């Protein structure tokens, strides 16, 4: 799983978080949201490459 660099910074320096009192559920949902967004962007890129190959 690819982690966003800013997320890694949050983990290494919790004081940089906007809300240090953020509970674990919110934090994990934030991680899974970013992971889902990464998967969506990757599939969009793959689809664009496939469409381009078909058109060429």
C-alpha distance matrix in Angstrom:
0.0 3.8 6.4 9.8 12.4 14.8 12.7 12.7 16.4 16.9 15.7 17.9 20.8 21.1 24.5 22.9 21.7 24.2 24.6 24.4 25.6 22.4 21.9 18.8 18.7 18.7 16.0 13.6 14.7 14.1 10.4 10.2 12.5 10.5 7.4 10.3 12.0 9.4 9.6 13.4 13.9 12.4 14.7 17.5 17.4 17.5 20.4 22.2 22.1 23.4 26.1 27.1 27.5 29.6 31.7 32.4
3.8 0.0 3.8 6.6 9.2 11.9 10.5 10.6 14.0 15.0 14.5 16.3 19.0 19.7 22.8 20.8 19.9 22.3 23.3 23.3 25.0 22.0 22.1 19.4 19.5 18.9 16.0 14.3 15.2 13.7 10.2 10.9 12.3 9.3 7.3 10.6 11.0 8.0 9.6 12.9 12.5 11.4 14.4 16.6 16.0 16.8 19.8 21.1 21.0 22.9 25.4 26.0 26.7 29.1 30.8 31.3
6.4 3.8 0.0 3.8 6.2 8.4 6.7 7.0 10.4 11.2 10.9 12.9 15.3 16.0 19.0 17.0 16.2 18.7 19.7 19.7 21.6 18.7 19.1 16.8 17.3 16.3 13.1 12.2 13.4 11.3 8.1 10.0 11.3 8.2 7.5 11.2 11.3 9.2 11.7 14.5 14.1 13.9 17.0 18.7 18.4 19.7 22.5 23.5 23.8 25.8 28.0 28.6 29.7 32.0 33.5 34.1
9.8 6.6 3.8 0.0 3.9 5.5 5.2 6.6 9.0 10.0 11.0 12.8 14.4 15.1 17.6 15.0 14.3 16.5 18.2 18.6 20.8 18.1 19.2 17.5 18.1 16.3 13.3 13.2 13.9 11.0 8.7 11.1 11.2 7.6 8.6 11.8 10.8 9.1 12.5 14.5 13.4 14.1 17.4 18.4 18.0 20.0 22.5 23.0 23.6 26.0 27.8 28.1 29.6 32.0 33.2 33.8
12.4 9.2 6.2 3.9 0.0 3.8 5.3 5.1 6.4 8.8 9.9 10.6 12.1 13.8 15.9 13.2 13.5 16.1 18.1 18.2 21.0 18.8 20.3 18.9 20.1 18.3 15.0 15.6 16.8 13.6 11.7 14.6 14.7 11.3 12.4 15.7 14.5 12.7 16.1 18.1 16.6 17.1 20.7 21.4 20.6 22.7 25.5 25.5 25.9 28.6 30.4 30.4 31.8 34.5 35.5 35.8
14.8 11.9 8.4 5.5 3.8 0.0 3.8 5.4 5.0 6.3 8.8 9.9 10.2 11.3 13.0 10.0 10.1 12.3 14.6 15.0 17.9 15.9 18.0 17.2 18.4 16.1 13.1 14.5 15.4 12.0 11.0 14.3 14.0 11.0 13.1 16.1 14.8 14.0 17.5 19.0 17.8 19.0 22.3 22.8 22.4 24.8 27.2 27.2 28.0 30.7 32.2 32.3 34.1 36.6 37.3 37.9
12.7 10.5 6.7 5.2 5.3 3.8 0.0 3.8 5.3 5.0 6.4 8.7 9.8 10.0 12.6 10.4 9.5 12.2 13.5 13.5 15.9 13.6 15.0 13.8 15.1 13.2 9.8 11.0 12.4 9.3 7.9 11.5 11.8 9.3 11.1 14.3 13.8 13.2 16.4 18.3 17.8 18.8 21.9 22.8 22.8 24.9 27.2 27.8 28.6 31.0 32.7 33.1 34.7 37.0 38.1 38.8
12.7 10.6 7.0 6.6 5.1 5.4 3.8 0.0 3.8 5.3 5.0 6.2 8.4 9.8 12.7 11.0 11.2 14.4 15.7 14.9 17.5 15.6 16.8 15.2 17.1 15.8 12.2 13.0 15.1 12.5 10.4 13.9 14.9 12.3 13.2 16.8 16.6 15.3 18.3 20.7 20.0 20.4 23.6 24.9 24.5 26.2 29.0 29.5 29.9 32.3 34.3 34.6 35.9 38.4 39.6 40.0
16.4 14.0 10.4 9.0 6.4 5.0 5.3 3.8 0.0 3.8 5.4 5.1 5.7 7.9 9.9 7.9 9.0 12.3 14.1 13.3 16.5 15.3 17.2 16.4 18.6 16.8 13.4 15.1 17.1 14.1 12.9 16.6 17.1 14.6 16.2 19.6 18.9 17.9 21.2 23.2 22.2 23.0 26.3 27.2 26.7 28.8 31.4 31.6 32.2 34.8 36.6 36.6 38.2 40.8 41.7 42.1
16.9 15.0 11.2 10.0 8.8 6.3 5.0 5.3 3.8 0.0 3.8 5.6 5.2 5.2 7.7 6.2 6.0 9.5 10.6 9.8 12.8 11.5 13.5 13.0 15.3 13.5 10.2 12.5 14.5 11.7 11.2 15.0 15.5 13.7 15.6 18.8 18.4 18.1 21.3 23.1 22.6 23.8 26.8 27.7 27.7 29.8 32.2 32.6 33.5 35.9 37.5 37.9 39.6 41.9 42.9 43.6
15.7 14.5 10.9 11.0 9.9 8.8 6.4 5.0 5.4 3.8 0.0 3.8 5.6 5.7 9.3 9.1 8.8 12.5 12.8 11.0 13.4 12.2 13.2 11.9 14.7 13.8 10.1 11.7 14.5 12.5 11.2 14.8 16.3 14.6 15.8 19.1 19.5 18.9 21.6 23.9 23.7 24.4 27.3 28.7 28.7 30.4 32.9 33.7 34.3 36.6 38.5 39.0 40.4 42.7 44.0 44.6
17.9 16.3 12.9 12.8 10.6 9.9 8.7 6.2 5.1 5.6 3.8 0.0 3.8 6.2 9.0 9.1 10.3 14.1 14.8 12.7 15.6 15.0 16.3 15.3 18.3 17.4 13.9 15.5 18.3 16.1 14.7 18.4 19.7 17.7 18.8 22.3 22.4 21.4 24.2 26.6 26.1 26.6 29.8 31.0 30.7 32.4 35.1 35.7 36.1 38.5 40.5 40.7 42.0 44.5 45.8 46.1
20.8 19.0 15.3 14.4 12.1 10.2 9.8 8.4 5.7 5.2 5.6 3.8 0.0 3.8 5.4 5.7 7.7 11.3 12.3 10.2 13.6 13.7 15.7 15.7 18.7 17.3 14.1 16.6 19.0 16.6 16.0 19.8 20.6 18.8 20.5 23.8 23.5 23.0 26.1 28.1 27.4 28.4 31.6 32.5 32.2 34.3 36.8 37.2 37.8 40.4 42.1 42.3 43.8 46.4 47.3 47.8
21.1 19.7 16.0 15.1 13.8 11.3 10.0 9.8 7.9 5.2 5.7 6.2 3.8 0.0 3.8 5.3 5.5 9.0 9.0 6.6 9.8 10.1 12.2 12.6 15.7 14.3 11.5 14.4 16.8 14.6 14.7 18.4 19.2 18.1 20.0 23.0 22.9 23.0 25.9 27.7 27.5 28.7 31.6 32.6 32.8 34.9 37.1 37.7 38.6 41.0 42.6 43.1 44.7 47.0 48.0 48.8
24.5 22.8 19.0 17.6 15.9 13.0 12.6 12.7 9.9 7.7 9.3 9.0 5.4 3.8 0.0 3.8 5.4 8.0 8.6 6.5 10.2 11.3 14.1 15.4 18.3 16.5 14.2 17.5 19.4 17.1 17.7 21.4 21.7 20.5 22.9 25.7 25.2 25.5 28.6 30.1 29.7 31.2 34.2 34.8 34.9 37.3 39.4 39.7 40.8 43.3 44.7 45.0 46.9 49.2 50.0 50.7
22.9 20.8 17.0 15.0 13.2 10.0 10.4 11.0 7.9 6.2 9.1 9.1 5.7 5.3 3.8 0.0 3.8 6.3 8.5 8.0 11.8 12.0 15.1 16.1 18.5 16.1 13.8 17.0 18.4 15.5 16.2 19.9 19.7 18.2 20.8 23.5 22.6 22.9 26.2 27.5 26.8 28.4 31.5 31.8 31.9 34.4 36.5 36.5 37.7 40.3 41.6 41.8 43.8 46.1 46.7 47.5
21.7 19.9 16.2 14.3 13.5 10.1 9.5 11.2 9.0 6.0 8.8 10.3 7.7 5.5 5.4 3.8 0.0 3.8 5.3 5.5 9.0 8.5 11.8 13.0 15.1 12.5 10.6 14.0 15.2 12.4 13.7 17.3 16.9 16.0 18.8 21.2 20.5 21.3 24.4 25.5 25.2 27.1 29.8 30.2 30.7 33.2 35.1 35.4 36.8 39.2 40.4 40.9 42.9 45.0 45.7 46.7
24.2 22.3 18.7 16.5 16.1 12.3 12.2 14.4 12.3 9.5 12.5 14.1 11.3 9.0 8.0 6.3 3.8 0.0 3.8 6.3 9.0 8.7 12.4 14.5 15.9 12.8 11.9 15.6 15.9 13.2 15.3 18.5 17.5 17.0 20.2 22.1 21.1 22.4 25.6 26.2 25.9 28.2 30.7 30.8 31.5 34.2 35.7 35.9 37.6 40.0 40.9 41.5 43.8 45.7 46.2 47.4
24.6 23.3 19.7 18.2 18.1 14.6 13.5 15.7 14.1 10.6 12.8 14.8 12.3 9.0 8.6 8.5 5.3 3.8 0.0 3.8 5.4 5.5 9.3 11.9 13.4 10.7 10.4 14.2 14.7 12.8 15.2 18.1 17.6 17.8 20.7 22.4 22.1 23.6 26.4 27.1 27.4 29.6 31.9 32.2 33.3 35.7 37.1 37.7 39.5 41.6 42.5 43.4 45.6 47.4 48.0 49.4
24.4 23.3 19.7 18.6 18.2 15.0 13.5 14.9 13.3 9.8 11.0 12.7 10.2 6.6 6.5 8.0 5.5 6.3 3.8 0.0 3.8 5.4 8.5 10.8 13.4 11.5 10.5 14.2 15.6 14.0 15.7 18.9 19.1 19.1 21.5 23.7 23.8 24.8 27.6 28.7 29.1 30.9 33.3 34.0 34.9 37.1 38.8 39.5 41.0 43.1 44.3 45.2 47.2 49.0 49.9 51.1
25.6 25.0 21.6 20.8 21.0 17.9 15.9 17.5 16.5 12.8 13.4 15.6 13.6 9.8 10.2 11.8 9.0 9.0 5.4 3.8 0.0 3.8 6.1 9.4 11.6 10.2 10.3 13.8 15.0 14.3 16.3 19.0 19.3 20.1 22.4 24.2 24.6 26.1 28.5 29.5 30.3 32.2 34.3 35.1 36.3 38.4 39.9 40.8 42.5 44.4 45.5 46.7 48.6 50.3 51.3 52.7
22.4 22.0 18.7 18.1 18.8 15.9 13.6 15.6 15.3 11.5 12.2 15.0 13.7 10.1 11.3 12.0 8.5 8.7 5.5 5.4 3.8 0.0 3.8 6.7 8.4 6.5 6.7 10.3 11.2 10.6 12.8 15.3 15.6 16.5 18.8 20.4 21.0 22.6 24.8 25.9 26.8 28.7 30.7 31.5 32.9 34.9 36.3 37.4 39.1 40.8 42.0 43.3 45.2 46.7 47.8 49.3
21.9 22.1 19.1 19.2 20.3 18.0 15.0 16.8 17.2 13.5 13.2 16.3 15.7 12.2 14.1 15.1 11.8 12.4 9.3 8.5 6.1 3.8 0.0 3.8 5.6 5.6 6.4 8.9 10.2 10.9 12.6 14.6 15.5 17.0 18.7 20.2 21.4 23.0 24.7 26.0 27.4 29.0 30.7 31.9 33.5 35.1 36.5 37.9 39.6 41.0 42.4 43.9 45.6 47.0 48.3 49.9
18.8 19.4 16.8 17.5 18.9 17.2 13.8 15.2 16.4 13.0 11.9 15.3 15.7 12.6 15.4 16.1 13.0 14.5 11.9 10.8 9.4 6.7 3.8 0.0 3.8 5.5 4.9 6.0 8.4 9.6 10.4 12.1 13.9 15.3 16.3 18.0 19.8 20.9 22.4 24.1 25.6 26.9 28.5 30.1 31.5 32.8 34.4 36.1 37.5 38.8 40.4 42.0 43.4 44.9 46.4 47.9
18.7 19.5 17.3 18.1 20.1 18.4 15.1 17.1 18.6 15.3 14.7 18.3 18.7 15.7 18.3 18.5 15.1 15.9 13.4 13.4 11.6 8.4 5.6 3.8 0.0 3.8 5.4 5.2 6.1 8.5 9.9 10.5 12.0 14.2 15.1 16.1 18.1 19.8 20.8 22.1 24.1 25.5 26.7 28.3 30.1 31.4 32.6 34.4 36.1 37.1 38.5 40.4 41.9 43.0 44.6 46.4
18.7 18.9 16.3 16.3 18.3 16.1 13.2 15.8 16.8 13.5 13.8 17.4 17.3 14.3 16.5 16.1 12.5 12.8 10.7 11.5 10.2 6.5 5.6 5.5 3.8 0.0 3.8 5.6 5.1 6.1 8.7 9.9 10.3 12.4 14.2 15.1 16.3 18.3 19.9 20.8 22.4 24.3 25.7 26.8 28.6 30.2 31.3 32.8 34.7 36.0 37.2 38.8 40.6 41.9 43.1 44.9
16.0 16.0 13.1 13.3 15.0 13.1 9.8 12.2 13.4 10.2 10.1 13.9 14.1 11.5 14.2 13.8 10.6 11.9 10.4 10.5 10.3 6.7 6.4 4.9 5.4 3.8 0.0 3.8 5.5 5.0 6.3 8.8 9.8 10.8 12.4 14.3 15.4 16.7 18.6 20.0 21.3 22.8 24.6 25.9 27.2 28.9 30.4 31.8 33.3 34.8 36.3 37.7 39.3 40.9 42.2 43.7
13.6 14.3 12.2 13.2 15.6 14.5 11.0 13.0 15.1 12.5 11.7 15.5 16.6 14.4 17.5 17.0 14.0 15.6 14.2 14.2 13.8 10.3 8.9 6.0 5.2 5.6 3.8 0.0 3.8 5.3 5.0 6.1 8.4 9.8 10.4 12.1 14.0 15.1 16.4 18.2 19.8 20.9 22.5 24.2 25.7 26.9 28.4 30.2 31.6 32.8 34.4 36.1 37.4 38.9 40.5 42.0
14.7 15.2 13.4 13.9 16.8 15.4 12.4 15.1 17.1 14.5 14.5 18.3 19.0 16.8 19.4 18.4 15.2 15.9 14.7 15.6 15.0 11.2 10.2 8.4 6.1 5.1 5.5 3.8 0.0 3.8 5.4 5.0 5.9 8.5 9.6 10.2 12.0 14.0 15.1 16.1 18.1 19.7 20.9 22.3 24.2 25.5 26.6 28.4 30.1 31.2 32.6 34.4 36.0 37.1 38.6 40.4
14.1 13.7 11.3 11.0 13.6 12.0 9.3 12.5 14.1 11.7 12.5 16.1 16.6 14.6 17.1 15.5 12.4 13.2 12.8 14.0 14.3 10.6 10.9 9.6 8.5 6.1 5.0 5.3 3.8 0.0 3.8 5.6 5.1 6.3 8.6 9.9 10.6 12.4 14.4 15.3 16.6 18.4 20.1 21.1 22.7 24.5 25.8 27.1 28.8 30.3 31.6 33.0 34.8 36.3 37.5 39.1
10.4 10.2 8.1 8.7 11.7 11.0 7.9 10.4 12.9 11.2 11.2 14.7 16.0 14.7 17.7 16.2 13.7 15.3 15.2 15.7 16.3 12.8 12.6 10.4 9.9 8.7 6.3 5.0 5.4 3.8 0.0 3.8 5.4 5.2 6.2 8.6 9.9 10.6 12.4 14.3 15.4 16.5 18.5 20.0 21.2 22.6 24.4 25.9 27.2 28.7 30.3 31.7 33.1 34.8 36.3 37.6
10.2 10.9 10.0 11.1 14.6 14.3 11.5 13.9 16.6 15.0 14.8 18.4 19.8 18.4 21.4 19.9 17.3 18.5 18.1 18.9 19.0 15.3 14.6 12.1 10.5 9.9 8.8 6.1 5.0 5.6 3.8 0.0 3.8 5.4 4.9 6.0 8.4 9.6 10.4 12.1 14.1 15.1 16.4 18.2 19.9 20.9 22.3 24.2 25.7 26.8 28.4 30.1 31.5 32.8 34.4 36.1
12.5 12.3 11.3 11.2 14.7 14.0 11.8 14.9 17.1 15.5 16.3 19.7 20.6 19.2 21.7 19.7 16.9 17.5 17.6 19.1 19.3 15.6 15.5 13.9 12.0 10.3 9.8 8.4 5.9 5.1 5.4 3.8 0.0 3.8 5.4 5.1 6.2 8.6 9.9 10.5 12.3 14.2 15.4 16.5 18.4 20.0 21.0 22.6 24.5 25.7 26.9 28.6 30.4 31.6 32.9 34.7
10.5 9.3 8.2 7.6 11.3 11.0 9.3 12.3 14.6 13.7 14.6 17.7 18.8 18.1 20.5 18.2 16.0 17.0 17.8 19.1 20.1 16.5 17.0 15.3 14.2 12.4 10.8 9.8 8.5 6.3 5.2 5.4 3.8 0.0 3.8 5.4 5.0 6.1 8.7 9.8 10.5 12.2 14.3 15.2 16.5 18.3 19.9 21.0 22.6 24.3 25.6 26.9 28.7 30.3 31.5 32.9
7.4 7.3 7.5 8.6 12.4 13.1 11.1 13.2 16.2 15.6 15.8 18.8 20.5 20.0 22.9 20.8 18.8 20.2 20.7 21.5 22.4 18.8 18.7 16.3 15.1 14.2 12.4 10.4 9.6 8.6 6.2 4.9 5.4 3.8 0.0 3.8 5.4 5.0 6.3 8.7 10.0 10.6 12.4 14.3 15.4 16.6 18.4 20.1 21.2 22.6 24.4 25.8 27.1 28.7 30.4 31.7
10.3 10.6 11.2 11.8 15.7 16.1 14.3 16.8 19.6 18.8 19.1 22.3 23.8 23.0 25.7 23.5 21.2 22.1 22.4 23.7 24.2 20.4 20.2 18.0 16.1 15.1 14.3 12.1 10.2 9.9 8.6 6.0 5.1 5.4 3.8 0.0 3.8 5.4 5.1 6.2 8.7 9.9 10.7 12.3 14.3 15.4 16.5 18.4 20.1 21.0 22.5 24.3 25.8 27.0 28.6 30.3
12.0 11.0 11.3 10.8 14.5 14.8 13.8 16.6 18.9 18.4 19.5 22.4 23.5 22.9 25.2 22.6 20.5 21.1 22.1 23.8 24.6 21.0 21.4 19.8 18.1 16.3 15.4 14.0 12.0 10.6 9.9 8.4 6.2 5.0 5.4 3.8 0.0 3.8 5.4 5.0 6.1 8.5 9.9 10.5 12.3 14.2 15.3 16.5 18.4 19.9 21.0 22.5 24.4 25.7 26.9 28.6
9.4 8.0 9.2 9.1 12.7 14.0 13.2 15.3 17.9 18.1 18.9 21.4 23.0 23.0 25.5 22.9 21.3 22.4 23.6 24.8 26.1 22.6 23.0 20.9 19.8 18.3 16.7 15.1 14.0 12.4 10.6 9.6 8.6 6.1 5.0 5.4 3.8 0.0 3.8 5.5 5.2 6.1 8.7 9.9 10.6 12.3 14.2 15.4 16.6 18.4 20.0 21.1 22.7 24.4 25.8 27.1
9.6 9.6 11.7 12.5 16.1 17.5 16.4 18.3 21.2 21.3 21.6 24.2 26.1 25.9 28.6 26.2 24.4 25.6 26.4 27.6 28.5 24.8 24.7 22.4 20.8 19.9 18.6 16.4 15.1 14.4 12.4 10.4 9.9 8.7 6.3 5.1 5.4 3.8 0.0 3.8 5.5 5.1 6.2 8.6 10.0 10.5 12.2 14.3 15.4 16.4 18.3 19.9 21.1 22.5 24.3 25.8
13.4 12.9 14.5 14.5 18.1 19.0 18.3 20.7 23.2 23.1 23.9 26.6 28.1 27.7 30.1 27.5 25.5 26.2 27.1 28.7 29.5 25.9 26.0 24.1 22.1 20.8 20.0 18.2 16.1 15.3 14.3 12.1 10.5 9.8 8.7 6.2 5.0 5.5 3.8 0.0 3.8 5.5 5.2 6.2 8.7 10.0 10.5 12.4 14.4 15.3 16.4 18.3 20.0 21.1 22.5 24.4
13.9 12.5 14.1 13.4 16.6 17.8 17.8 20.0 22.2 22.6 23.7 26.1 27.4 27.5 29.7 26.8 25.2 25.9 27.4 29.1 30.3 26.8 27.4 25.6 24.1 22.4 21.3 19.8 18.1 16.6 15.4 14.1 12.3 10.5 10.0 8.7 6.1 5.2 5.5 3.8 0.0 3.8 5.5 5.1 6.2 8.6 9.8 10.6 12.4 14.2 15.3 16.5 18.4 20.0 21.0 22.5
12.4 11.4 13.9 14.1 17.1 19.0 18.8 20.4 23.0 23.8 24.4 26.6 28.4 28.7 31.2 28.4 27.1 28.2 29.6 30.9 32.2 28.7 29.0 26.9 25.5 24.3 22.8 20.9 19.7 18.4 16.5 15.1 14.2 12.2 10.6 9.9 8.5 6.1 5.1 5.5 3.8 0.0 3.8 5.4 5.1 6.2 8.6 9.9 10.6 12.3 14.3 15.3 16.6 18.5 20.0 21.2
14.7 14.4 17.0 17.4 20.7 22.3 21.9 23.6 26.3 26.8 27.3 29.8 31.6 31.6 34.2 31.5 29.8 30.7 31.9 33.3 34.3 30.7 30.7 28.5 26.7 25.7 24.6 22.5 20.9 20.1 18.5 16.4 15.4 14.3 12.4 10.7 9.9 8.7 6.2 5.2 5.5 3.8 0.0 3.8 5.4 5.0 6.1 8.6 9.8 10.4 12.1 14.1 15.2 16.4 18.2 19.9
17.5 16.6 18.7 18.4 21.4 22.8 22.8 24.9 27.2 27.7 28.7 31.0 32.5 32.6 34.8 31.8 30.2 30.8 32.2 34.0 35.1 31.5 31.9 30.1 28.3 26.8 25.9 24.2 22.3 21.1 20.0 18.2 16.5 15.2 14.3 12.3 10.5 9.9 8.6 6.2 5.1 5.4 3.8 0.0 3.8 5.5 5.1 6.2 8.7 9.8 10.5 12.2 14.2 15.3 16.4 18.3
17.4 16.0 18.4 18.0 20.6 22.4 22.8 24.5 26.7 27.7 28.7 30.7 32.2 32.8 34.9 31.9 30.7 31.5 33.3 34.9 36.3 32.9 33.5 31.5 30.1 28.6 27.2 25.7 24.2 22.7 21.2 19.9 18.4 16.5 15.4 14.3 12.3 10.6 10.0 8.7 6.2 5.1 5.4 3.8 0.0 3.8 5.4 5.1 6.2 8.6 9.9 10.5 12.4 14.3 15.3 16.5
17.5 16.8 19.7 20.0 22.7 24.8 24.9 26.2 28.8 29.8 30.4 32.4 34.3 34.9 37.3 34.4 33.2 34.2 35.7 37.1 38.4 34.9 35.1 32.8 31.4 30.2 28.9 26.9 25.5 24.5 22.6 20.9 20.0 18.3 16.6 15.4 14.2 12.3 10.5 10.0 8.6 6.2 5.0 5.5 3.8 0.0 3.8 5.5 5.1 6.2 8.6 9.8 10.6 12.4 14.3 15.4
20.4 19.8 22.5 22.5 25.5 27.2 27.2 29.0 31.4 32.2 32.9 35.1 36.8 37.1 39.4 36.5 35.1 35.7 37.1 38.8 39.9 36.3 36.5 34.4 32.6 31.3 30.4 28.4 26.6 25.8 24.4 22.3 21.0 19.9 18.4 16.5 15.3 14.2 12.2 10.5 9.8 8.6 6.1 5.1 5.4 3.8 0.0 3.8 5.4 5.0 6.1 8.5 9.8 10.5 12.2 14.2
22.2 21.1 23.5 23.0 25.5 27.2 27.8 29.5 31.6 32.6 33.7 35.7 37.2 37.7 39.7 36.5 35.4 35.9 37.7 39.5 40.8 37.4 37.9 36.1 34.4 32.8 31.8 30.2 28.4 27.1 25.9 24.2 22.6 21.0 20.1 18.4 16.5 15.4 14.3 12.4 10.6 9.9 8.6 6.2 5.1 5.5 3.8 0.0 3.8 5.4 5.1 6.1 8.6 9.9 10.5 12.2
22.1 21.0 23.8 23.6 25.9 28.0 28.6 29.9 32.2 33.5 34.3 36.1 37.8 38.6 40.8 37.7 36.8 37.6 39.5 41.0 42.5 39.1 39.6 37.5 36.1 34.7 33.3 31.6 30.1 28.8 27.2 25.7 24.5 22.6 21.2 20.1 18.4 16.6 15.4 14.4 12.4 10.6 9.8 8.7 6.2 5.1 5.4 3.8 0.0 3.8 5.5 5.1 6.2 8.7 9.9 10.5
23.4 22.9 25.8 26.0 28.6 30.7 31.0 32.3 34.8 35.9 36.6 38.5 40.4 41.0 43.3 40.3 39.2 40.0 41.6 43.1 44.4 40.8 41.0 38.8 37.1 36.0 34.8 32.8 31.2 30.3 28.7 26.8 25.7 24.3 22.6 21.0 19.9 18.4 16.4 15.3 14.2 12.3 10.4 9.8 8.6 6.2 5.0 5.4 3.8 0.0 3.8 5.4 5.1 6.2 8.7 10.0
26.1 25.4 28.0 27.8 30.4 32.2 32.7 34.3 36.6 37.5 38.5 40.5 42.1 42.6 44.7 41.6 40.4 40.9 42.5 44.3 45.5 42.0 42.4 40.4 38.5 37.2 36.3 34.4 32.6 31.6 30.3 28.4 26.9 25.6 24.4 22.5 21.0 20.0 18.3 16.4 15.3 14.3 12.1 10.5 9.9 8.6 6.1 5.1 5.5 3.8 0.0 3.8 5.5 5.1 6.2 8.6
27.1 26.0 28.6 28.1 30.4 32.3 33.1 34.6 36.6 37.9 39.0 40.7 42.3 43.1 45.0 41.8 40.9 41.5 43.4 45.2 46.7 43.3 43.9 42.0 40.4 38.8 37.7 36.1 34.4 33.0 31.7 30.1 28.6 26.9 25.8 24.3 22.5 21.1 19.9 18.3 16.5 15.3 14.1 12.2 10.5 9.8 8.5 6.1 5.1 5.4 3.8 0.0 3.8 5.4 5.1 6.1
27.5 26.7 29.7 29.6 31.8 34.1 34.7 35.9 38.2 39.6 40.4 42.0 43.8 44.7 46.9 43.8 42.9 43.8 45.6 47.2 48.6 45.2 45.6 43.4 41.9 40.6 39.3 37.4 36.0 34.8 33.1 31.5 30.4 28.7 27.1 25.8 24.4 22.7 21.1 20.0 18.4 16.6 15.2 14.2 12.4 10.6 9.8 8.6 6.2 5.1 5.5 3.8 0.0 3.8 5.5 5.2
29.6 29.1 32.0 32.0 34.5 36.6 37.0 38.4 40.8 41.9 42.7 44.5 46.4 47.0 49.2 46.1 45.0 45.7 47.4 49.0 50.3 46.7 47.0 44.9 43.0 41.9 40.9 38.9 37.1 36.3 34.8 32.8 31.6 30.3 28.7 27.0 25.7 24.4 22.5 21.1 20.0 18.5 16.4 15.3 14.3 12.4 10.5 9.9 8.7 6.2 5.1 5.4 3.8 0.0 3.8 5.6
31.7 30.8 33.5 33.2 35.5 37.3 38.1 39.6 41.7 42.9 44.0 45.8 47.3 48.0 50.0 46.7 45.7 46.2 48.0 49.9 51.3 47.8 48.3 46.4 44.6 43.1 42.2 40.5 38.6 37.5 36.3 34.4 32.9 31.5 30.4 28.6 26.9 25.8 24.3 22.5 21.0 20.0 18.2 16.4 15.3 14.3 12.2 10.5 9.9 8.7 6.2 5.1 5.5 3.8 0.0 3.8
32.4 31.3 34.1 33.8 35.8 37.9 38.8 40.0 42.1 43.6 44.6 46.1 47.8 48.8 50.7 47.5 46.7 47.4 49.4 51.1 52.7 49.3 49.9 47.9 46.4 44.9 43.7 42.0 40.4 39.1 37.6 36.1 34.7 32.9 31.7 30.3 28.6 27.1 25.8 24.4 22.5 21.2 19.9 18.3 16.5 15.4 14.2 12.2 10.5 10.0 8.6 6.1 5.2 5.6 3.8 0.0
